[in-house]
Amino acid sequence: MKEIRSFVKSASLTELEKAKQLIDSAIEKYTQQQEAKKEVLDLLKEKGLTLEDLQDVVGTDKRTKVKPKYRIEYNGEIIEWTGRGKRPKAFQGVDLTKHLA
């Protein structure tokens, strides 16, 4: 808000009119989005559906599981790593070319 007050004090009439147009446009867009959301919710109620019902149709982000690229035995356990993210302790200071899966 401080920045807006500072702008208003120092801006010319042309700049203020341009800012008003931008604000009016943002308010109109916000109002339209709120009305659209209300219409969608009303339509869902009319059809006897909930947002959870739509989740089944839309689904969730289903990422494919990445196959491990490296495999090493560490303290009697087989440790696998895809090569993504932080390197596990078992692979610290190890030549990875010798441990390809």
Biopython code that builds the backbone (N, CA, C, O; Angstrom):
import numpy as np
from Bio.PDB.StructureBuilder import StructureBuilder

atoms = [
    (1, "MET", "N", (0.817, -1.195, 0.000)),
    (1, "MET", "CA", (0.000, 0.000, 0.000)),
    (1, "MET", "C", (0.861, 1.260, 0.000)),
    (1, "MET", "O", (0.485, 2.270, -0.594)),
    (2, "LYS", "N", (2.014, 1.203, 0.663)),
    (2, "LYS", "CA", (2.885, 2.378, 0.689)),
    (2, "LYS", "C", (3.328, 2.755, -0.716)),
    (2, "LYS", "O", (3.396, 3.931, -1.072)),
    (3, "GLU", "N", (3.631, 1.720, -1.514)),
    (3, "GLU", "CA", (4.080, 1.987, -2.878)),
    (3, "GLU", "C", (2.979, 2.658, -3.695)),
    (3, "GLU", "O", (3.241, 3.538, -4.514)),
    (4, "ILE", "N", (1.746, 2.224, -3.456)),
    (4, "ILE", "CA", (0.619, 2.807, -4.189)),
    (4, "ILE", "C", (0.434, 4.265, -3.798)),
    (4, "ILE", "O", (0.255, 5.127, -4.658)),
    (5, "ARG", "N", (0.479, 4.538, -2.501)),
    (5, "ARG", "CA", (0.341, 5.928, -2.042)),
    (5, "ARG", "C", (1.444, 6.801, -2.618)),
    (5, "ARG", "O", (1.192, 7.924, -3.055)),
    (6, "SER", "N", (2.656, 6.289, -2.618)),
    (6, "SER", "CA", (3.784, 7.041, -3.158)),
    (6, "SER", "C", (3.584, 7.309, -4.646)),
    (6, "SER", "O", (3.845, 8.413, -5.126)),
    (7, "PHE", "N", (3.117, 6.290, -5.376)),
    (7, "PHE", "CA", (2.858, 6.451, -6.801)),
    (7, "PHE", "C", (1.792, 7.509, -7.040)),
    (7, "PHE", "O", (1.948, 8.363, -7.912)),
    (8, "VAL", "N", (0.700, 7.456, -6.265)),
    (8, "VAL", "CA", (-0.415, 8.394, -6.441)),
    (8, "VAL", "C", (0.042, 9.828, -6.209)),
    (8, "VAL", "O", (-0.380, 10.739, -6.921)),
    (9, "LYS", "N", (0.899, 10.030, -5.220)),
    (9, "LYS", "CA", (1.374, 11.384, -4.915)),
    (9, "LYS", "C", (2.246, 11.956, -6.027)),
    (9, "LYS", "O", (2.214, 13.158, -6.290)),
    (10, "SER", "N", (3.023, 11.095, -6.677)),
    (10, "SER", "CA", (3.993, 11.604, -7.646)),
    (10, "SER", "C", (3.579, 11.423, -9.105)),
    (10, "SER", "O", (4.266, 11.927, -9.994)),
    (11, "ALA", "N", (2.486, 10.725, -9.377)),
    (11, "ALA", "CA", (2.102, 10.412, -10.752)),
    (11, "ALA", "C", (1.390, 11.582, -11.425)),
    (11, "ALA", "O", (0.747, 12.412, -10.784)),
    (12, "SER", "N", (1.537, 11.605, -12.746)),
    (12, "SER", "CA", (0.816, 12.601, -13.537)),
    (12, "SER", "C", (-0.613, 12.108, -13.760)),
    (12, "SER", "O", (-0.944, 10.963, -13.451)),
    (13, "LEU", "N", (-1.447, 12.985, -14.297)),
    (13, "LEU", "CA", (-2.835, 12.628, -14.570)),
    (13, "LEU", "C", (-2.916, 11.460, -15.557)),
    (13, "LEU", "O", (-3.736, 10.558, -15.385)),
    (14, "THR", "N", (-2.080, 11.475, -16.574)),
    (14, "THR", "CA", (-2.065, 10.404, -17.572)),
    (14, "THR", "C", (-1.708, 9.066, -16.928)),
    (14, "THR", "O", (-2.332, 8.043, -17.212)),
    (15, "GLU", "N", (-0.701, 9.086, -16.062)),
    (15, "GLU", "CA", (-0.290, 7.855, -15.380)),
    (15, "GLU", "C", (-1.392, 7.349, -14.450)),
    (15, "GLU", "O", (-1.617, 6.143, -14.350)),
    (16, "LEU", "N", (-2.077, 8.270, -13.771)),
    (16, "LEU", "CA", (-3.170, 7.877, -12.880)),
    (16, "LEU", "C", (-4.331, 7.269, -13.664)),
    (16, "LEU", "O", (-4.937, 6.291, -13.225)),
    (17, "GLU", "N", (-4.643, 7.855, -14.831)),
    (17, "GLU", "CA", (-5.719, 7.315, -15.657)),
    (17, "GLU", "C", (-5.369, 5.918, -16.167)),
    (17, "GLU", "O", (-6.219, 5.028, -16.194)),
    (18, "LYS", "N", (-4.115, 5.734, -16.568)),
    (18, "LYS", "CA", (-3.657, 4.418, -17.030)),
    (18, "LYS", "C", (-3.741, 3.406, -15.881)),
    (18, "LYS", "O", (-4.178, 2.274, -16.085)),
    (19, "ALA", "N", (-3.323, 3.810, -14.679)),
    (19, "ALA", "CA", (-3.392, 2.931, -13.513)),
    (19, "ALA", "C", (-4.839, 2.572, -13.199)),
    (19, "ALA", "O", (-5.135, 1.432, -12.842)),
    (20, "LYS", "N", (-5.742, 3.545, -13.333)),
    (20, "LYS", "CA", (-7.164, 3.298, -13.076)),
    (20, "LYS", "C", (-7.711, 2.272, -14.064)),
    (20, "LYS", "O", (-8.478, 1.387, -13.685)),
    (21, "GLN", "N", (-7.314, 2.394, -15.332)),
    (21, "GLN", "CA", (-7.761, 1.430, -16.337)),
    (21, "GLN", "C", (-7.279, 0.021, -15.994)),
    (21, "GLN", "O", (-8.030, -0.948, -16.111)),
    (22, "LEU", "N", (-6.024, -0.081, -15.571)),
    (22, "LEU", "CA", (-5.471, -1.386, -15.209)),
    (22, "LEU", "C", (-6.200, -1.983, -14.005)),
    (22, "LEU", "O", (-6.501, -3.176, -13.982)),
    (23, "ILE", "N", (-6.480, -1.150, -13.015)),
    (23, "ILE", "CA", (-7.182, -1.614, -11.815)),
    (23, "ILE", "C", (-8.605, -2.019, -12.161)),
    (23, "ILE", "O", (-9.078, -3.064, -11.713)),
    (24, "ASP", "N", (-9.297, -1.201, -12.957)),
    (24, "ASP", "CA", (-10.666, -1.536, -13.366)),
    (24, "ASP", "C", (-10.697, -2.859, -14.133)),
    (24, "ASP", "O", (-11.595, -3.679, -13.941)),
    (25, "SER", "N", (-9.706, -3.054, -15.003)),
    (25, "SER", "CA", (-9.619, -4.289, -15.777)),
    (25, "SER", "C", (-9.393, -5.487, -14.852)),
    (25, "SER", "O", (-10.009, -6.537, -15.037)),
    (26, "ALA", "N", (-8.524, -5.337, -13.868)),
    (26, "ALA", "CA", (-8.245, -6.422, -12.924)),
    (26, "ALA", "C", (-9.480, -6.749, -12.090)),
    (26, "ALA", "O", (-9.767, -7.918, -11.832)),
    (27, "ILE", "N", (-10.204, -5.723, -11.671)),
    (27, "ILE", "CA", (-11.429, -5.932, -10.886)),
    (27, "ILE", "C", (-12.472, -6.660, -11.725)),
    (27, "ILE", "O", (-13.137, -7.572, -11.235)),
    (28, "GLU", "N", (-12.617, -6.263, -12.982)),
    (28, "GLU", "CA", (-13.581, -6.907, -13.880)),
    (28, "GLU", "C", (-13.232, -8.384, -14.084)),
    (28, "GLU", "O", (-14.108, -9.248, -14.030)),
    (29, "LYS", "N", (-11.961, -8.664, -14.317)),
    (29, "LYS", "CA", (-11.525, -10.045, -14.514)),
    (29, "LYS", "C", (-11.785, -10.868, -13.256)),
    (29, "LYS", "O", (-12.270, -11.996, -13.347)),
    (30, "TYR", "N", (-11.471, -10.324, -12.095)),
    (30, "TYR", "CA", (-11.701, -11.013, -10.825)),
    (30, "TYR", "C", (-13.189, -11.309, -10.635)),
    (30, "TYR", "O", (-13.566, -12.413, -10.242)),
    (31, "THR", "N", (-14.026, -10.312, -10.917)),
    (31, "THR", "CA", (-15.475, -10.473, -10.774)),
    (31, "THR", "C", (-15.993, -11.569, -11.700)),
    (31, "THR", "O", (-16.814, -12.391, -11.293)),
    (32, "GLN", "N", (-15.519, -11.582, -12.941)),
    (32, "GLN", "CA", (-15.942, -12.605, -13.898)),
    (32, "GLN", "C", (-15.530, -14.002, -13.436)),
    (32, "GLN", "O", (-16.296, -14.957, -13.572)),
    (33, "GLN", "N", (-14.324, -14.118, -12.892)),
    (33, "GLN", "CA", (-13.861, -15.415, -12.408)),
    (33, "GLN", "C", (-14.708, -15.897, -11.233)),
    (33, "GLN", "O", (-15.043, -17.078, -11.151)),
    (34, "GLN", "N", (-15.053, -14.988, -10.328)),
    (34, "GLN", "CA", (-15.880, -15.361, -9.182)),
    (34, "GLN", "C", (-17.265, -15.811, -9.639)),
    (34, "GLN", "O", (-17.814, -16.780, -9.115)),
    (35, "GLU", "N", (-17.823, -15.102, -10.614)),
    (35, "GLU", "CA", (-19.133, -15.479, -11.151)),
    (35, "GLU", "C", (-19.069, -16.844, -11.832)),
    (35, "GLU", "O", (-19.982, -17.657, -11.690)),
    (36, "ALA", "N", (-17.986, -17.094, -12.572)),
    (36, "ALA", "CA", (-17.830, -18.378, -13.256)),
    (36, "ALA", "C", (-17.713, -19.513, -12.239)),
    (36, "ALA", "O", (-18.294, -20.582, -12.431)),
    (37, "LYS", "N", (-16.969, -19.284, -11.167)),
    (37, "LYS", "CA", (-16.843, -20.303, -10.119)),
    (37, "LYS", "C", (-18.201, -20.604, -9.500)),
    (37, "LYS", "O", (-18.544, -21.763, -9.263)),
    (38, "LYS", "N", (-18.968, -19.552, -9.242)),
    (38, "LYS", "CA", (-20.292, -19.734, -8.644)),
    (38, "LYS", "C", (-21.192, -20.523, -9.592)),
    (38, "LYS", "O", (-21.926, -21.411, -9.157)),
    (39, "GLU", "N", (-21.138, -20.202, -10.892)),
    (39, "GLU", "CA", (-21.947, -20.921, -11.874)),
    (39, "GLU", "C", (-21.585, -22.403, -11.914)),
    (39, "GLU", "O", (-22.466, -23.259, -11.996)),
    (40, "VAL", "N", (-20.298, -22.700, -11.856)),
    (40, "VAL", "CA", (-19.859, -24.096, -11.887)),
    (40, "VAL", "C", (-20.335, -24.830, -10.642)),
    (40, "VAL", "O", (-20.828, -25.954, -10.734)),
    (41, "LEU", "N", (-20.190, -24.202, -9.479)),
    (41, "LEU", "CA", (-20.652, -24.834, -8.239)),
    (41, "LEU", "C", (-22.161, -25.039, -8.248)),
    (41, "LEU", "O", (-22.654, -26.073, -7.796)),
    (42, "ASP", "N", (-22.897, -24.053, -8.763)),
    (42, "ASP", "CA", (-24.352, -24.193, -8.865)),
    (42, "ASP", "C", (-24.727, -25.346, -9.799)),
    (42, "ASP", "O", (-25.648, -26.111, -9.511)),
    (43, "LEU", "N", (-24.013, -25.464, -10.913)),
    (43, "LEU", "CA", (-24.271, -26.550, -11.856)),
    (43, "LEU", "C", (-23.974, -27.907, -11.216)),
    (43, "LEU", "O", (-24.716, -28.868, -11.419)),
    (44, "LEU", "N", (-22.895, -27.982, -10.447)),
    (44, "LEU", "CA", (-22.573, -29.228, -9.748)),
    (44, "LEU", "C", (-23.693, -29.613, -8.783)),
    (44, "LEU", "O", (-24.115, -30.768, -8.732)),
    (45, "LYS", "N", (-24.169, -28.616, -8.013)),
    (45, "LYS", "CA", (-25.254, -28.885, -7.062)),
    (45, "LYS", "C", (-26.505, -29.345, -7.800)),
    (45, "LYS", "O", (-27.191, -30.271, -7.368)),
    (46, "GLU", "N", (-26.793, -28.684, -8.920)),
    (46, "GLU", "CA", (-27.973, -29.023, -9.723)),
    (46, "GLU", "C", (-27.907, -30.469, -10.216)),
    (46, "GLU", "O", (-28.923, -31.162, -10.266)),
    (47, "LYS", "N", (-26.706, -30.917, -10.577)),
    (47, "LYS", "CA", (-26.520, -32.278, -11.083)),
    (47, "LYS", "C", (-26.295, -33.290, -9.958)),
    (47, "LYS", "O", (-26.199, -34.491, -10.210)),
    (48, "GLY", "N", (-26.210, -32.799, -8.712)),
    (48, "GLY", "CA", (-26.013, -33.701, -7.579)),
    (48, "GLY", "C", (-24.587, -34.207, -7.446)),
    (48, "GLY", "O", (-24.358, -35.311, -6.951)),
    (49, "LEU", "N", (-23.636, -33.406, -7.886)),
    (49, "LEU", "CA", (-22.230, -33.795, -7.834)),
    (49, "LEU", "C", (-21.467, -32.929, -6.842)),
    (49, "LEU", "O", (-21.914, -31.851, -6.450)),
    (50, "THR", "N", (-20.298, -33.435, -6.448)),
    (50, "THR", "CA", (-19.402, -32.663, -5.585)),
    (50, "THR", "C", (-18.064, -32.502, -6.297)),
    (50, "THR", "O", (-17.826, -33.121, -7.335)),
    (51, "LEU", "N", (-17.206, -31.679, -5.744)),
    (51, "LEU", "CA", (-15.873, -31.508, -6.325)),
    (51, "LEU", "C", (-15.086, -32.814, -6.279)),
    (51, "LEU", "O", (-14.280, -33.089, -7.168)),
    (52, "GLU", "N", (-15.321, -33.621, -5.240)),
    (52, "GLU", "CA", (-14.639, -34.911, -5.125)),
    (52, "GLU", "C", (-15.024, -35.838, -6.277)),
    (52, "GLU", "O", (-14.203, -36.623, -6.753)),
    (53, "ASP", "N", (-16.276, -35.742, -6.720)),
    (53, "ASP", "CA", (-16.713, -36.553, -7.853)),
    (53, "ASP", "C", (-15.923, -36.203, -9.111)),
    (53, "ASP", "O", (-15.625, -37.079, -9.923)),
    (54, "LEU", "N", (-15.590, -34.950, -9.270)),
    (54, "LEU", "CA", (-14.824, -34.523, -10.442)),
    (54, "LEU", "C", (-13.379, -34.998, -10.371)),
    (54, "LEU", "O", (-12.740, -35.208, -11.402)),
    (55, "GLN", "N", (-12.868, -35.165, -9.174)),
    (55, "GLN", "CA", (-11.480, -35.589, -9.006)),
    (55, "GLN", "C", (-11.250, -36.935, -9.689)),
    (55, "GLN", "O", (-10.180, -37.179, -10.248)),
    (56, "ASP", "N", (-12.256, -37.806, -9.640)),
    (56, "ASP", "CA", (-12.132, -39.108, -10.294)),
    (56, "ASP", "C", (-11.991, -38.957, -11.803)),
    (56, "ASP", "O", (-11.261, -39.716, -12.440)),
    (57, "VAL", "N", (-12.684, -37.987, -12.370)),
    (57, "VAL", "CA", (-12.648, -37.770, -13.815)),
    (57, "VAL", "C", (-11.343, -37.105, -14.231)),
    (57, "VAL", "O", (-10.689, -37.530, -15.183)),
    (58, "VAL", "N", (-10.979, -36.064, -13.506)),
    (58, "VAL", "CA", (-9.780, -35.304, -13.841)),
    (58, "VAL", "C", (-8.538, -36.098, -13.486)),
    (58, "VAL", "O", (-7.567, -36.100, -14.242)),
    (59, "GLY", "N", (-8.558, -36.775, -12.342)),
    (59, "GLY", "CA", (-7.416, -37.560, -11.904)),
    (59, "GLY", "C", (-6.376, -36.690, -11.230)),
    (59, "GLY", "O", (-6.531, -35.476, -11.100)),
    (60, "THR", "N", (-5.332, -37.335, -10.816)),
    (60, "THR", "CA", (-4.240, -36.626, -10.164)),
    (60, "THR", "C", (-3.017, -36.698, -11.054)),
    (60, "THR", "O", (-3.024, -37.369, -12.087)),
    (61, "ASP", "N", (-1.994, -36.019, -10.659)),
    (61, "ASP", "CA", (-0.747, -36.019, -11.408)),
    (61, "ASP", "C", (-0.104, -37.397, -11.270)),
    (61, "ASP", "O", (0.427, -37.742, -10.215)),
    (62, "LYS", "N", (-0.157, -38.167, -12.335)),
    (62, "LYS", "CA", (0.399, -39.513, -12.290)),
    (62, "LYS", "C", (1.730, -39.516, -13.025)),
    (62, "LYS", "O", (1.791, -39.610, -14.251)),
    (63, "ARG", "N", (2.769, -39.414, -12.253)),
    (63, "ARG", "CA", (4.101, -39.431, -12.844)),
    (63, "ARG", "C", (4.583, -40.872, -12.935)),
    (63, "ARG", "O", (4.289, -41.701, -12.074)),
    (64, "THR", "N", (5.312, -41.142, -13.977)),
    (64, "THR", "CA", (5.846, -42.487, -14.117)),
    (64, "THR", "C", (7.027, -42.651, -13.179)),
    (64, "THR", "O", (7.820, -41.731, -12.982)),
    (65, "LYS", "N", (7.126, -43.826, -12.612)),
    (65, "LYS", "CA", (8.218, -44.105, -11.702)),
    (65, "LYS", "C", (9.486, -44.285, -12.529)),
    (65, "LYS", "O", (9.483, -44.982, -13.544)),
    (66, "VAL", "N", (10.556, -43.656, -12.089)),
    (66, "VAL", "CA", (11.824, -43.722, -12.801)),
    (66, "VAL", "C", (12.585, -44.956, -12.330)),
    (66, "VAL", "O", (12.695, -45.214, -11.131)),
    (67, "LYS", "N", (13.101, -45.702, -13.278)),
    (67, "LYS", "CA", (13.859, -46.902, -12.929)),
    (67, "LYS", "C", (15.199, -46.503, -12.318)),
    (67, "LYS", "O", (15.794, -45.502, -12.717)),
    (68, "PRO", "N", (15.670, -47.286, -11.352)),
    (68, "PRO", "CA", (16.979, -46.989, -10.757)),
    (68, "PRO", "C", (18.086, -47.125, -11.798)),
    (68, "PRO", "O", (18.099, -48.064, -12.594)),
    (69, "LYS", "N", (18.999, -46.185, -11.775)),
    (69, "LYS", "CA", (20.109, -46.204, -12.711)),
    (69, "LYS", "C", (21.346, -46.834, -12.076)),
    (69, "LYS", "O", (22.185, -47.414, -12.766)),
    (70, "TYR", "N", (21.447, -46.712, -10.744)),
    (70, "TYR", "CA", (22.612, -47.214, -10.029)),
    (70, "TYR", "C", (22.179, -48.161, -8.921)),
    (70, "TYR", "O", (21.121, -47.990, -8.314)),
    (71, "ARG", "N", (23.017, -49.168, -8.667)),
    (71, "ARG", "CA", (22.732, -50.136, -7.608)),
    (71, "ARG", "C", (24.052, -50.462, -6.908)),
    (71, "ARG", "O", (25.070, -50.689, -7.563)),
    (72, "ILE", "N", (24.028, -50.485, -5.574)),
    (72, "ILE", "CA", (25.230, -50.776, -4.799)),
    (72, "ILE", "C", (24.832, -51.511, -3.529)),
    (72, "ILE", "O", (23.741, -51.309, -2.997)),
    (73, "GLU", "N", (25.733, -52.369, -3.048)),
    (73, "GLU", "CA", (25.503, -53.025, -1.762)),
    (73, "GLU", "C", (26.194, -52.182, -0.699)),
    (73, "GLU", "O", (27.379, -51.869, -0.811)),
    (74, "TYR", "N", (25.439, -51.821, 0.332)),
    (74, "TYR", "CA", (25.947, -50.931, 1.381)),
    (74, "TYR", "C", (25.455, -51.462, 2.720)),
    (74, "TYR", "O", (24.251, -51.515, 2.971)),
    (75, "ASN", "N", (26.394, -51.854, 3.577)),
    (75, "ASN", "CA", (26.066, -52.417, 4.892)),
    (75, "ASN", "C", (25.096, -53.593, 4.775)),
    (75, "ASN", "O", (24.160, -53.711, 5.567)),
    (76, "GLY", "N", (25.318, -54.447, 3.802)),
    (76, "GLY", "CA", (24.493, -55.633, 3.641)),
    (76, "GLY", "C", (23.156, -55.389, 2.958)),
    (76, "GLY", "O", (22.371, -56.323, 2.798)),
    (77, "GLU", "N", (22.882, -54.166, 2.558)),
    (77, "GLU", "CA", (21.622, -53.833, 1.883)),
    (77, "GLU", "C", (21.902, -53.428, 0.447)),
    (77, "GLU", "O", (22.957, -52.872, 0.143)),
    (78, "ILE", "N", (20.962, -53.706, -0.422)),
    (78, "ILE", "CA", (21.052, -53.238, -1.805)),
    (78, "ILE", "C", (20.392, -51.863, -1.853)),
    (78, "ILE", "O", (19.208, -51.719, -1.548)),
    (79, "ILE", "N", (21.166, -50.864, -2.237)),
    (79, "ILE", "CA", (20.671, -49.492, -2.342)),
    (79, "ILE", "C", (20.605, -49.138, -3.823)),
    (79, "ILE", "O", (21.574, -49.317, -4.561)),
    (80, "GLU", "N", (19.444, -48.631, -4.247)),
    (80, "GLU", "CA", (19.272, -48.204, -5.632)),
    (80, "GLU", "C", (19.040, -46.701, -5.671)),
    (80, "GLU", "O", (18.486, -46.117, -4.740)),
    (81, "TRP", "N", (19.476, -46.088, -6.768)),
    (81, "TRP", "CA", (19.324, -44.647, -6.931)),
    (81, "TRP", "C", (19.067, -44.354, -8.400)),
    (81, "TRP", "O", (19.699, -44.936, -9.281)),
    (82, "THR", "N", (18.142, -43.456, -8.651)),
    (82, "THR", "CA", (17.794, -43.112, -10.033)),
    (82, "THR", "C", (18.787, -42.153, -10.669)),
    (82, "THR", "O", (18.802, -41.984, -11.888)),
    (83, "GLY", "N", (19.610, -41.532, -9.851)),
    (83, "GLY", "CA", (20.529, -40.525, -10.367)),
    (83, "GLY", "C", (19.947, -39.133, -10.274)),
    (83, "GLY", "O", (20.563, -38.160, -10.710)),
    (84, "ARG", "N", (18.752, -39.040, -9.701)),
    (84, "ARG", "CA", (18.086, -37.750, -9.526)),
    (84, "ARG", "C", (18.084, -37.389, -8.052)),
    (84, "ARG", "O", (18.061, -38.265, -7.187)),
    (85, "GLY", "N", (18.108, -36.122, -7.779)),
    (85, "GLY", "CA", (18.053, -35.674, -6.389)),
    (85, "GLY", "C", (19.395, -35.825, -5.702)),
    (85, "GLY", "O", (20.422, -36.065, -6.338)),
    (86, "LYS", "N", (19.358, -35.679, -4.385)),
    (86, "LYS", "CA", (20.579, -35.740, -3.592)),
    (86, "LYS", "C", (21.162, -37.153, -3.630)),
    (86, "LYS", "O", (20.432, -38.140, -3.534)),
    (87, "ARG", "N", (22.465, -37.234, -3.769)),
    (87, "ARG", "CA", (23.141, -38.521, -3.828)),
    (87, "ARG", "C", (23.099, -39.188, -2.447)),
    (87, "ARG", "O", (23.498, -38.574, -1.458)),
    (88, "PRO", "N", (22.621, -40.438, -2.368)),
    (88, "PRO", "CA", (22.569, -41.138, -1.083)),
    (88, "PRO", "C", (23.968, -41.378, -0.515)),
    (88, "PRO", "O", (24.956, -41.388, -1.249)),
    (89, "LYS", "N", (24.035, -41.572, 0.803)),
    (89, "LYS", "CA", (25.318, -41.809, 1.472)),
    (89, "LYS", "C", (26.078, -42.962, 0.839)),
    (89, "LYS", "O", (27.298, -42.901, 0.683)),
    (90, "ALA", "N", (25.366, -43.995, 0.481)),
    (90, "ALA", "CA", (26.005, -45.183, -0.082)),
    (90, "ALA", "C", (26.779, -44.861, -1.359)),
    (90, "ALA", "O", (27.726, -45.570, -1.701)),
    (91, "PHE", "N", (26.394, -43.820, -2.056)),
    (91, "PHE", "CA", (27.030, -43.472, -3.322)),
    (91, "PHE", "C", (28.033, -42.321, -3.197)),
    (91, "PHE", "O", (28.605, -41.893, -4.200)),
    (92, "GLN", "N", (28.249, -41.822, -1.998)),
    (92, "GLN", "CA", (29.192, -40.726, -1.794)),
    (92, "GLN", "C", (30.614, -41.230, -2.063)),
    (92, "GLN", "O", (31.025, -42.252, -1.515)),
    (93, "GLY", "N", (31.351, -40.523, -2.895)),
    (93, "GLY", "CA", (32.745, -40.860, -3.176)),
    (93, "GLY", "C", (32.926, -42.161, -3.942)),
    (93, "GLY", "O", (33.992, -42.772, -3.868)),
    (94, "VAL", "N", (31.915, -42.594, -4.673)),
    (94, "VAL", "CA", (31.970, -43.858, -5.410)),
    (94, "VAL", "C", (31.942, -43.552, -6.904)),
    (94, "VAL", "O", (31.238, -42.645, -7.347)),
    (95, "ASP", "N", (32.717, -44.319, -7.677)),
    (95, "ASP", "CA", (32.689, -44.191, -9.131)),
    (95, "ASP", "C", (31.392, -44.826, -9.630)),
    (95, "ASP", "O", (31.243, -46.047, -9.604)),
    (96, "LEU", "N", (30.469, -44.003, -10.079)),
    (96, "LEU", "CA", (29.141, -44.484, -10.452)),
    (96, "LEU", "C", (29.152, -45.407, -11.667)),
    (96, "LEU", "O", (28.246, -46.226, -11.825)),
    (97, "THR", "N", (30.161, -45.286, -12.526)),
    (97, "THR", "CA", (30.194, -46.123, -13.731)),
    (97, "THR", "C", (30.355, -47.602, -13.388)),
    (97, "THR", "O", (30.039, -48.465, -14.207)),
    (98, "LYS", "N", (30.840, -47.898, -12.189)),
    (98, "LYS", "CA", (31.020, -49.291, -11.768)),
    (98, "LYS", "C", (29.758, -49.873, -11.145)),
    (98, "LYS", "O", (29.703, -51.071, -10.866)),
    (99, "HIS", "N", (28.745, -49.043, -10.922)),
    (99, "HIS", "CA", (27.551, -49.493, -10.220)),
    (99, "HIS", "C", (26.267, -49.247, -11.014)),
    (99, "HIS", "O", (25.213, -48.988, -10.433)),
    (100, "LEU", "N", (26.359, -49.328, -12.326)),
    (100, "LEU", "CA", (25.160, -49.159, -13.144)),
    (100, "LEU", "C", (24.229, -50.344, -12.934)),
    (100, "LEU", "O", (24.671, -51.489, -12.840)),
    (101, "ALA", "N", (22.942, -50.057, -12.862)),
    (101, "ALA", "CA", (21.951, -51.125, -12.604)),
    (101, "ALA", "C", (21.714, -51.942, -13.844)),
    (101, "ALA", "O", (20.918, -52.880, -13.822)),
]
sb = StructureBuilder()
sb.init_structure("model")
sb.init_model(0)
sb.init_chain("A")
sb.init_seg("    ")
for serial, (resi, resn, name, xyz) in enumerate(atoms, 1):
    if name == "N":
        sb.init_residue(resn, " ", resi, " ")
    sb.init_atom(name, np.array(xyz, "f"), 0.0, 1.0, " ", f" {name:<3s}", serial, name[0])
structure = sb.get_structure()
